[in-house]
């Protein structure tokens, strides 16, 4: 029995089996991590979209203050980085053309 075990170790069978097990576990963990990251990104995208829709409606009523406009652009940039590109983009472009919203730039 000892000879069989030593032969398997010498042939690399046990290390190969252990490597395969570790690879399978790692792949499952990576898949779960990717699913979690997709879910988080979708939640962030939805949150940004909700904020932007509300801000666009408030902008139409001239109710958006300076700090809220800064926050608008933070959310808009995050929305775009997450792959958002829909009516939010076209509404933002329209509001910029109408002069109702603009990106604030600070020089320090």
Long-range contacts (C-beta under 8 A, 24 or more apart in sequence): 41-82, 41-83, 44-78, 44-82, 45-79, 45-82, 45-83, 45-84, 48-75, 48-76, 48-78, 48-79, 48-82, 48-84, 49-79, 49-84, 49-88, 51-75, 52-76, 52-79, 52-88, 52-92, 53-88, 56-88, 56-91, 56-92, 56-95, 59-95, 59-100, 59-101, 60-100, 62-100, 64-101, 66-104, 69-101, 69-102, 69-104, 70-104, 72-101, 73-103, 73-104
